Amino acid sequence: DEDAARLFRLLPADPGPDVSTAAATALAGWPAGRTRAVLGRLVRAHLVEPGARGRWRMHDLLRLYASQIPAHGPGERQYAVGRLLAWYLRRTQAADDHLRTLAGESAPVEFTSREDALTWLDAHRPNLIAAVAMAADTGRHQEAMLLPLYLGEYLHWRRRSDDWLAVLAVSRD
């Protein structure tokens, strides 16, 4: 069906090794329930594989094929990338705000706890690191500059100096 075909074409726009249901929802611009239903159809068609809880991946050849299928509308993939980067930026900023909240201060409501924010960042780290490069490559300089800033505290906490240097080098160029 058209929804499954559209999501199949858009999933490779996420630069990470897999994609969360929420990120797929941002790519498609649909409500979460619709995205979950379409992902289920893609799984039954063996076009997408379930990964860790709430995450999905495509075989490399299917991912390559899907990325080469022409888009139906003008700018379909560019709009999807814009929605995805905006979502990554909002969530990463909220997680960063939560990590930087001091005891006794009110924390942002998007995450229930510091552990919740860290869990989200841990699950999305490869995608976020790759998203910085994708933002820079597609001329989205604001996202390429802000994502590393919002990732800094987290990467410091997790002692991921290699990732920190990589995103700084990309955002600097």
C-alpha positions, -999 to +999 in steps of 0.1 A: +000+000+000+010+036-004+018+042+033+041+012+035+058+022+002+063+058+015+078+047+048+100+022+031+114+050+009+119+073+039+135+050+064+170+051+048+170+089+055+178+082+091+216+079+090+220+055+119+222+017+119+186+014+130+156+036+136+133+040+166+095+040+162+095+077+173+122+086+147+102+068+120+072+088+131+091+120+127+103+109+093+068+102+081+051+130+098+023+107+109+008+099+143+027+072+162-001+046+159-001+049+121+036+045+120+036+014+142+009-002+120+029+005+088+061-008+104+042-039+113+032-044+076+069-038+066+080-065+090+054-090+077+067-083+042+103-089+054+114-054+044+122-043+080+134-063+109+126-056+145+157-048+166+160-039+202+128-027+219+110-002+197+138-001+171+138-013+135+165-020+109+168-028+072+192-051+055+219-032+038+207-041+003+171-032+011+183+001+026+203+009-006+174-001-028+149+020-008+171+050-009+173+048-047+135+046-053+124+079-067+103+100-043+067+106-052+066+143-043+091+170-048+113+173-018+098+143-001+131+131+014+143+166+022+112+174+042+115+140+060+151+148+069+141+182+081+114+167+104+138+140+116+166+165+125+141+188+142+129+159+163+164+148+171+173+184+181+142+188+204+147+155+221+185+159+225+180+194+239+154+181+264+177+153+274+206+177+278+185+201+299+176+171+321+212+161+326+222+197+335+193+202+360+207+206+395+192+191+426+162+211+437+155+226+403+125+216+382+135+193+354+120+193+319+090+170+316+100+152+284+120+127+305+109+112+338+144+110+353+180+115+346+183+078+339+154+081+314+173+108+295+205+088+296+187+057+283+172+076+254+206+092+246+223+057+248+198+042+224+200+070+199+238+079+202+248+063+169+220+080+150+227+113+167+264+112+158+255+103+122+228+130+121+255+157+128+273+146+096+241+144+077+230+179+088+263+193+077+263+174+044+227+186+035+234+223+044+215+223+076+242+242+095+222+252+125+214+215+133+250+206+126+261+232+151+235+227+178+234+189+181+271+187+192+264+214+218+234+194+232+254+161+231+284+175+249+274+169+285+261+134+277+293+124+258+313+137+287+293+117+312+297+085+291+334+093+284+328+091+246+357+114+236+359+098+202+323+107+194+328+142+209+358+149+187+340+135+156+309+157+160+330+188+169+351+183+137+320+180+116+303+209+131+334+231+128+336+225+090 
